[in-house]
Amino acid sequence: MVKNTWISRTAARLDLPEDLISDLPRIEWIAMKTLKIENHKGLNHFSDSCIELHIASGILIIQGEILSVSTLTHDEVSIHGHIHSISLKG
């Protein structure tokens, strides 16, 4: 809790988005077909209907149809397909 408070105060004082100086994920959902996620911790599960990613606060679950991973780096992933839902477990 102290770490999160310190990060929030520092981000506010420097006028920076909090995700730039912490390990919070940045999620961008474009036109229900593309999902870009920064600051992930790894791929947990992959199928054409469900993708699970480790993030700092738990597991991010993406459900849909014809899902594919087009980019996967150590901290960024791009997912394409017909995305129906995004949920967080944990």
N, CA, C and O atoms as a GROMACS GRO file, in nm:
protein
  360
    1MET      N    1   0.083  -0.120   0.000
    1MET     CA    2   0.000   0.000   0.000
    1MET      C    3   0.086   0.126   0.000
    1MET      O    4   0.056   0.222  -0.070
    2VAL      N    5   0.194   0.125   0.079
    2VAL     CA    6   0.282   0.241   0.085
    2VAL      C    7   0.347   0.265  -0.050
    2VAL      O    8   0.359   0.380  -0.094
    3LYS      N    9   0.389   0.157  -0.117
    3LYS     CA   10   0.451   0.169  -0.248
    3LYS      C   11   0.354   0.232  -0.349
    3LYS      O   12   0.392   0.321  -0.424
    4ASN      N   13   0.229   0.185  -0.350
    4ASN     CA   14   0.129   0.238  -0.442
    4ASN      C   15   0.100   0.386  -0.415
    4ASN      O   16   0.083   0.464  -0.509
    5THR      N   17   0.095   0.424  -0.289
    5THR     CA   18   0.072   0.564  -0.254
    5THR      C   19   0.189   0.650  -0.300
    5THR      O   20   0.169   0.758  -0.356
    6TRP      N   21   0.310   0.602  -0.278
    6TRP     CA   22   0.430   0.674  -0.320
    6TRP      C   23   0.431   0.690  -0.472
    6TRP      O   24   0.462   0.798  -0.522
    7ILE      N   25   0.400   0.585  -0.546
    7ILE     CA   26   0.396   0.591  -0.692
    7ILE      C   27   0.291   0.690  -0.738
    7ILE      O   28   0.316   0.770  -0.829
    8SER      N   29   0.174   0.686  -0.678
    8SER     CA   30   0.066   0.779  -0.716
    8SER      C   31   0.106   0.924  -0.692
    8SER      O   32   0.084   1.010  -0.777
    9ARG      N   33   0.166   0.951  -0.576
    9ARG     CA   34   0.208   1.088  -0.545
    9ARG      C   35   0.318   1.135  -0.639
    9ARG      O   36   0.316   1.248  -0.686
   10THR      N   37   0.414   1.047  -0.666
   10THR     CA   38   0.524   1.083  -0.757
   10THR      C   39   0.471   1.111  -0.897
   10THR      O   40   0.512   1.210  -0.959
   11ALA      N   41   0.383   1.027  -0.947
   11ALA     CA   42   0.325   1.048  -1.080
   11ALA      C   43   0.250   1.180  -1.086
   11ALA      O   44   0.259   1.252  -1.184
   12ALA      N   45   0.175   1.212  -0.980
   12ALA     CA   46   0.100   1.337  -0.978
   12ALA      C   47   0.194   1.458  -0.976
   12ALA      O   48   0.170   1.556  -1.046
   13ARG      N   49   0.300   1.450  -0.896
   13ARG     CA   50   0.394   1.563  -0.888
   13ARG      C   51   0.469   1.585  -1.018
   13ARG      O   52   0.497   1.699  -1.054
   14LEU      N   53   0.501   1.477  -1.087
   14LEU     CA   54   0.574   1.489  -1.213
   14LEU      C   55   0.479   1.506  -1.333
   14LEU      O   56   0.524   1.520  -1.447
   15ASP      N   57   0.350   1.504  -1.307
   15ASP     CA   58   0.248   1.516  -1.410
   15ASP      C   59   0.266   1.407  -1.518
   15ASP      O   60   0.261   1.434  -1.638
   16LEU      N   61   0.286   1.284  -1.469
   16LEU     CA   62   0.302   1.168  -1.557
   16LEU      C   63   0.190   1.069  -1.533
   16LEU      O   64   0.138   1.060  -1.422
   17PRO      N   65   0.152   0.994  -1.635
   17PRO     CA   66   0.056   0.886  -1.612
   17PRO      C   67   0.117   0.781  -1.518
   17PRO      O   68   0.235   0.749  -1.530
   18GLU      N   69   0.038   0.731  -1.427
   18GLU     CA   70   0.089   0.637  -1.327
   18GLU      C   71   0.146   0.510  -1.390
   18GLU      O   72   0.239   0.451  -1.335
   19ASP      N   73   0.091   0.466  -1.503
   19ASP     CA   74   0.140   0.343  -1.565
   19ASP      C   75   0.282   0.355  -1.619
   19ASP      O   76   0.347   0.253  -1.642
   20LEU      N   77   0.331   0.478  -1.640
   20LEU     CA   78   0.467   0.495  -1.688
   20LEU      C   79   0.572   0.463  -1.583
   20LEU      O   80   0.683   0.420  -1.616
   21ILE      N   81   0.539   0.484  -1.456
   21ILE     CA   82   0.639   0.462  -1.351
   21ILE      C   83   0.604   0.346  -1.260
   21ILE      O   84   0.666   0.329  -1.155
   22SER      N   85   0.507   0.266  -1.297
   22SER     CA   86   0.472   0.149  -1.218
   22SER      C   87   0.457   0.030  -1.312
   22SER      O   88   0.480   0.042  -1.432
   23ASP      N   89   0.421  -0.084  -1.257
   23ASP     CA   90   0.402  -0.202  -1.340
   23ASP      C   91   0.254  -0.226  -1.373
   23ASP      O   92   0.215  -0.339  -1.404
   24LEU      N   93   0.174  -0.121  -1.367
   24LEU     CA   94   0.034  -0.134  -1.405
   24LEU      C   95   0.023  -0.160  -1.555
   24LEU      O   96   0.098  -0.103  -1.634
   25PRO      N   97  -0.069  -0.246  -1.596
   25PRO     CA   98  -0.085  -0.270  -1.739
   25PRO      C   99  -0.154  -0.153  -1.808
   25PRO      O  100  -0.238  -0.085  -1.749
   26ARG      N  101  -0.119  -0.132  -1.933
   26ARG     CA  102  -0.187  -0.034  -2.016
   26ARG      C  103  -0.258  -0.114  -2.124
   26ARG      O  104  -0.194  -0.187  -2.199
   27ILE      N  105  -0.391  -0.100  -2.130
   27ILE     CA  106  -0.472  -0.179  -2.221
   27ILE      C  107  -0.542  -0.087  -2.320
   27ILE      O  108  -0.609   0.009  -2.281
   28GLU      N  109  -0.526  -0.117  -2.447
   28GLU     CA  110  -0.589  -0.040  -2.554
   28GLU      C  111  -0.673  -0.136  -2.638
   28GLU      O  112  -0.619  -0.230  -2.696
   29TRP      N  113  -0.804  -0.113  -2.644
   29TRP     CA  114  -0.898  -0.198  -2.718
   29TRP      C  115  -0.946  -0.119  -2.838
   29TRP      O  116  -1.010  -0.015  -2.822
   30ILE      N  117  -0.916  -0.167  -2.958
   30ILE     CA  118  -0.944  -0.092  -3.081
   30ILE      C  119  -1.047  -0.167  -3.164
   30ILE      O  120  -1.022  -0.279  -3.209
   31ALA      N  121  -1.163  -0.105  -3.186
   31ALA     CA  122  -1.267  -0.152  -3.278
   31ALA      C  123  -1.310  -0.296  -3.254
   31ALA      O  124  -1.346  -0.366  -3.348
   32MET      N  125  -1.308  -0.342  -3.130
   32MET     CA  126  -1.352  -0.477  -3.093
   32MET      C  127  -1.272  -0.588  -3.161
   32MET      O  128  -1.307  -0.705  -3.150
   33LYS      N  129  -1.164  -0.552  -3.232
   33LYS     CA  130  -1.088  -0.653  -3.307
   33LYS      C  131  -0.940  -0.658  -3.269
   33LYS      O  132  -0.874  -0.758  -3.298
   34THR      N  133  -0.888  -0.556  -3.206
   34THR     CA  134  -0.746  -0.552  -3.171
   34THR      C  135  -0.732  -0.510  -3.025
   34THR      O  136  -0.799  -0.418  -2.978
   35LEU      N  137  -0.644  -0.578  -2.955
   35LEU     CA  138  -0.618  -0.547  -2.815
   35LEU      C  139  -0.466  -0.537  -2.799
   35LEU      O  140  -0.393  -0.630  -2.833
   36LYS      N  141  -0.419  -0.424  -2.747
   36LYS     CA  142  -0.277  -0.405  -2.720
   36LYS      C  143  -0.258  -0.390  -2.570
   36LYS      O  144  -0.323  -0.307  -2.506
   37ILE      N  145  -0.169  -0.471  -2.514
   37ILE     CA  146  -0.147  -0.470  -2.370
   37ILE      C  147   0.003  -0.452  -2.344
   37ILE      O  148   0.085  -0.528  -2.394
   38GLU      N  149   0.035  -0.350  -2.265
   38GLU     CA  150   0.173  -0.326  -2.223
   38GLU      C  151   0.187  -0.364  -2.077
   38GLU      O  152   0.088  -0.362  -2.002
   39ASN      N  153   0.307  -0.397  -2.035
   39ASN     CA  154   0.340  -0.433  -1.897
   39ASN      C  155   0.277  -0.565  -1.854
   39ASN      O  156   0.238  -0.579  -1.738
   40HIS      N  157   0.267  -0.662  -1.943
   40HIS     CA  158   0.222  -0.794  -1.902
   40HIS      C  159   0.341  -0.872  -1.848
   40HIS      O  160   0.456  -0.835  -1.869
   41LYS      N  161   0.313  -0.980  -1.778
   41LYS     CA  162   0.418  -1.061  -1.716
   41LYS      C  163   0.435  -1.197  -1.783
   41LYS      O  164   0.517  -1.278  -1.740
   42GLY      N  165   0.358  -1.224  -1.888
   42GLY     CA  166   0.372  -1.350  -1.959
   42GLY      C  167   0.238  -1.408  -2.001
   42GLY      O  168   0.133  -1.371  -1.948
   43LEU      N  169   0.245  -1.499  -2.095
   43LEU     CA  170   0.128  -1.567  -2.149
   43LEU      C  171   0.103  -1.693  -2.066
   43LEU      O  172   0.192  -1.775  -2.050
   44ASN      N  173  -0.017  -1.707  -2.013
   44ASN     CA  174  -0.052  -1.820  -1.929
   44ASN      C  175  -0.126  -1.929  -2.007
   44ASN      O  176  -0.100  -2.048  -1.987
   45HIS      N  177  -0.217  -1.888  -2.095
   45HIS     CA  178  -0.298  -1.984  -2.172
   45HIS      C  179  -0.328  -1.920  -2.307
   45HIS      O  180  -0.348  -1.800  -2.319
   46PHE      N  181  -0.332  -2.007  -2.410
   46PHE     CA  182  -0.363  -1.957  -2.544
   46PHE      C  183  -0.447  -2.059  -2.619
   46PHE      O  184  -0.410  -2.176  -2.629
   47SER      N  185  -0.559  -2.013  -2.672
   47SER     CA  186  -0.639  -2.091  -2.766
   47SER      C  187  -0.707  -1.990  -2.858
   47SER      O  188  -0.694  -1.869  -2.838
   48ASP      N  189  -0.779  -2.038  -2.959
   48ASP     CA  190  -0.844  -1.943  -3.050
   48ASP      C  191  -0.968  -1.878  -2.990
   48ASP      O  192  -1.029  -1.791  -3.052
   49SER      N  193  -1.008  -1.922  -2.868
   49SER     CA  194  -1.124  -1.862  -2.803
   49SER      C  195  -1.094  -1.796  -2.668
   49SER      O  196  -1.179  -1.726  -2.613
   50CYS      N  197  -0.974  -1.819  -2.614
   50CYS     CA  198  -0.938  -1.762  -2.483
   50CYS      C  199  -0.788  -1.744  -2.472
   50CYS      O  200  -0.710  -1.834  -2.503
   51ILE      N  201  -0.747  -1.625  -2.426
   51ILE     CA  202  -0.607  -1.596  -2.400
   51ILE      C  203  -0.597  -1.542  -2.258
   51ILE      O  204  -0.672  -1.452  -2.220
   52GLU      N  205  -0.505  -1.597  -2.180
   52GLU     CA  206  -0.484  -1.550  -2.043
   52GLU      C  207  -0.342  -1.496  -2.030
   52GLU      O  208  -0.246  -1.560  -2.071
   53LEU      N  209  -0.331  -1.376  -1.973
   53LEU     CA  210  -0.202  -1.311  -1.952
   53LEU      C  211  -0.182  -1.281  -1.804
   53LEU      O  212  -0.275  -1.240  -1.735
   54HIS      N  213  -0.060  -1.304  -1.756
   54HIS     CA  214  -0.025  -1.260  -1.620
   54HIS      C  215  -0.003  -1.110  -1.624
   54HIS      O  216   0.067  -1.059  -1.712
   55ILE      N  217  -0.062  -1.038  -1.529
   55ILE     CA  218  -0.035  -0.896  -1.509
   55ILE      C  219  -0.009  -0.877  -1.359
   55ILE      O  220  -0.029  -0.969  -1.280
   56ALA      N  221   0.034  -0.760  -1.321
   56ALA     CA  222   0.073  -0.735  -1.182
   56ALA      C  223  -0.040  -0.763  -1.083
   56ALA      O  224  -0.013  -0.805  -0.970
   57SER      N  225  -0.164  -0.741  -1.122
   57SER     CA  226  -0.276  -0.757  -1.029
   57SER      C  227  -0.352  -0.888  -1.046
   57SER      O  228  -0.457  -0.904  -0.984
   58GLY      N  229  -0.303  -0.981  -1.127
   58GLY     CA  230  -0.370  -1.110  -1.142
   58GLY      C  231  -0.357  -1.165  -1.283
   58GLY      O  232  -0.252  -1.155  -1.346
   59ILE      N  233  -0.466  -1.224  -1.330
   59ILE     CA  234  -0.472  -1.283  -1.464
   59ILE      C  235  -0.575  -1.208  -1.547
   59ILE      O  236  -0.690  -1.193  -1.506
   60LEU      N  237  -0.533  -1.160  -1.664
   60LEU     CA  238  -0.622  -1.093  -1.757
   60LEU      C  239  -0.673  -1.198  -1.854
   60LEU      O  240  -0.594  -1.268  -1.918
   61ILE      N  241  -0.806  -1.211  -1.865
   61ILE     CA  242  -0.867  -1.313  -1.950
   61ILE      C  243  -0.938  -1.245  -2.067
   61ILE      O  244  -1.027  -1.162  -2.047
   62ILE      N  245  -0.896  -1.280  -2.188
   62ILE     CA  246  -0.957  -1.226  -2.310
   62ILE      C  247  -1.032  -1.340  -2.377
   62ILE      O  248  -0.973  -1.443  -2.407
   63GLN      N  249  -1.161  -1.322  -2.400
   63GLN     CA  250  -1.242  -1.425  -2.463
   63GLN      C  251  -1.298  -1.374  -2.594
   63GLN      O  252  -1.332  -1.256  -2.606
   64GLY      N  253  -1.308  -1.462  -2.692
   64GLY     CA  254  -1.360  -1.424  -2.821
   64GLY      C  255  -1.356  -1.538  -2.920
   64GLY      O  256  -1.362  -1.655  -2.882
   65GLU      N  257  -1.346  -1.503  -3.046
   65GLU     CA  258  -1.342  -1.602  -3.154
   65GLU      C  259  -1.226  -1.568  -3.246
   65GLU      O  260  -1.193  -1.452  -3.267
   66ILE      N  261  -1.165  -1.670  -3.300
   66ILE     CA  262  -1.054  -1.657  -3.395
   66ILE      C  263  -0.945  -1.566  -3.338
   66ILE      O  264  -0.892  -1.480  -3.409
   67LEU      N  265  -0.911  -1.584  -3.212
   67LEU     CA  266  -0.809  -1.501  -3.147
   67LEU      C  267  -0.669  -1.546  -3.191
   67LEU      O  268  -0.642  -1.665  -3.205
   68SER      N  269  -0.582  -1.449  -3.212
   68SER     CA  270  -0.444  -1.477  -3.246
   68SER      C  271  -0.355  -1.371  -3.183
   68SER      O  272  -0.397  -1.258  -3.160
   69VAL      N  273  -0.232  -1.409  -3.157
   69VAL     CA  274  -0.132  -1.317  -3.103
   69VAL      C  275  -0.042  -1.275  -3.218
   69VAL      O  276   0.027  -1.358  -3.277
   70SER      N  277  -0.043  -1.147  -3.251
   70SER     CA  278   0.038  -1.100  -3.364
   70SER      C  279   0.173  -1.046  -3.320
   70SER      O  280   0.270  -1.051  -3.396
   71THR      N  281   0.181  -0.994  -3.197
   71THR     CA  282   0.307  -0.944  -3.142
   71THR      C  283   0.318  -0.993  -2.999
   71THR      O  284   0.222  -0.984  -2.922
   72LEU      N  285   0.435  -1.045  -2.963
   72LEU     CA  286   0.459  -1.086  -2.825
   72LEU      C  287   0.604  -1.055  -2.792
   72LEU      O  288   0.696  -1.120  -2.841
   73THR      N  289   0.623  -0.954  -2.706
   73THR     CA  290   0.757  -0.921  -2.657
   73THR      C  291   0.756  -0.937  -2.506
   73THR      O  292   0.655  -0.978  -2.448
   74HIS      N  293   0.866  -0.906  -2.442
   74HIS     CA  294   0.876  -0.924  -2.297
   74HIS      C  295   0.777  -0.837  -2.218
   74HIS      O  296   0.746  -0.870  -2.104
   75ASP      N  297   0.729  -0.729  -2.276
   75ASP     CA  298   0.635  -0.644  -2.203
   75ASP      C  299   0.514  -0.598  -2.284
   75ASP      O  300   0.432  -0.521  -2.232
   76GLU      N  301   0.500  -0.642  -2.408
   76GLU     CA  302   0.388  -0.597  -2.491
   76GLU      C  303   0.332  -0.714  -2.571
   76GLU      O  304   0.406  -0.800  -2.619
   77VAL      N  305   0.200  -0.717  -2.584
   77VAL     CA  306   0.133  -0.819  -2.665
   77VAL      C  307   0.020  -0.754  -2.744
   77VAL      O  308  -0.050  -0.666  -2.694
   78SER      N  309   0.002  -0.797  -2.869
   78SER     CA  310  -0.109  -0.753  -2.953
   78SER      C  311  -0.192  -0.876  -2.989
   78SER      O  312  -0.140  -0.976  -3.036
   79ILE      N  313  -0.321  -0.865  -2.966
   79ILE     CA  314  -0.414  -0.975  -2.990
   79ILE      C  315  -0.517  -0.930  -3.092
   79ILE      O  316  -0.570  -0.819  -3.084
   80HIS      N  317  -0.544  -1.016  -3.190
   80HIS     CA  318  -0.643  -0.986  -3.293
   80HIS      C  319  -0.750  -1.094  -3.294
   80HIS      O  320  -0.725  -1.207  -3.253
   81GLY      N  321  -0.868  -1.059  -3.341
   81GLY     CA  322  -0.979  -1.152  -3.352
   81GLY      C  323  -1.108  -1.081  -3.313
   81GLY      O  324  -1.111  -0.959  -3.298
   82HIS      N  325  -1.213  -1.160  -3.298
   82HIS     CA  326  -1.342  -1.105  -3.255
   82HIS      C  327  -1.346  -1.112  -3.103
   82HIS      O  328  -1.380  -1.216  -3.046
   83ILE      N  329  -1.312  -1.002  -3.036
   83ILE     CA  330  -1.299  -0.998  -2.890
   83ILE      C  331  -1.436  -0.970  -2.830
   83ILE      O  332  -1.500  -0.869  -2.859
   84HIS      N  333  -1.481  -1.063  -2.744
   84HIS     CA  334  -1.612  -1.050  -2.678
   84HIS      C  335  -1.602  -0.990  -2.538
   84HIS      O  336  -1.687  -0.911  -2.498
   85SER      N  337  -1.497  -1.028  -2.464
   85SER     CA  338  -1.489  -0.980  -2.325
   85SER      C  339  -1.345  -0.979  -2.277
   85SER      O  340  -1.258  -1.052  -2.325
   86ILE      N  341  -1.323  -0.892  -2.179
   86ILE     CA  342  -1.196  -0.883  -2.108
   86ILE      C  343  -1.230  -0.884  -1.960
   86ILE      O  344  -1.313  -0.805  -1.914
   87SER      N  345  -1.168  -0.974  -1.885
   87SER     CA  346  -1.196  -0.979  -1.742
   87SER      C  347  -1.067  -1.000  -1.663
   87SER      O  348  -0.964  -1.040  -1.718
   88LEU      N  349  -1.075  -0.973  -1.535
   88LEU     CA  350  -0.959  -0.985  -1.447
   88LEU      C  351  -0.990  -1.085  -1.337
   88LEU      O  352  -1.093  -1.077  -1.272
   89LYS      N  353  -0.899  -1.180  -1.318
   89LYS     CA  354  -0.913  -1.278  -1.210
   89LYS      C  355  -0.796  -1.257  -1.114
   89LYS      O  356  -0.679  -1.258  -1.154
   90GLY      N  357  -0.830  -1.239  -0.986
   90GLY     CA  358  -0.724  -1.225  -0.886
   90GLY      C  359  -0.706  -1.093  -0.835
   90GLY      O  360  -0.619  -1.071  -0.750
   0.00000   0.00000   0.00000
